[in-house]
């Protein structure tokens, strides 16, 4: 990865946080459609690139780690409340329509903050690892995974800042948590790059493969959840369907 790509990984969640500060409850339909677009893009990237990359050895145990990563993401979301999906409908009570009760957030700022931050940071660190790898994704020399991560990290940060703001947390602390969160993806990519550069050490390379498989399962869970749960009553509107299909088609290209 180039320095610019590392910088983009850092700036995407920072931009999401800035939008949360400036827009407040105006989480408009355009951002929701953008989230679905990113979900379609990320899903196709998993199917066409990440999963084949993890299963290129016929008897590879990586398929088990992909499944483990899928269910690990479910566990992480018990603490993050699904903020990874960016699913905040801010016109609903307490800013969320996933049928999670966010009323218990008030008065529990530190418990909420540490739980969310730990869960999201683990997820971001893990999903950054494959970005540090040297994959031949397609003939165009592009890295669709990077684009997919950037597209879903922005609304994730928006959701995180918005929910934490509802706890009454001071703006300075919100910024500190946001910047910490923004560092996790680049750190994961650096870790992946370091593990790949240690290819002469088979144990390090094996660790990279395992972390990449776990991240693949996590991506698969997040992208399918975005596509299924983004709209009320789990119904995909025509605009969201076009956005999901458009994201998928661009990932194919």
Secondary structure, DSSP 8 states (H G I E B T S, - for coil): --HHHHHHHHHHHHHHHHHHHHHTT---HHHHHHHHHHHHHHHHHIIIIIHHHHT-STT-THHHHHHHHHHHHHHHHHHHTTGGGT---TTSGGG--SS--GGGGTT-HHHHHHHHHHHHHHHHHHHHHGGGS-----TT---HHHHHHHHHHHHHHHHHHHHHHTTT--HHHHHHHHHHHHHHHHHHHHHHHHHHHTTTSHHHHHHHHHHHHHHHHHHHHHHHHHHHHSSGGG---HHHHHHHHHHHHHHH-
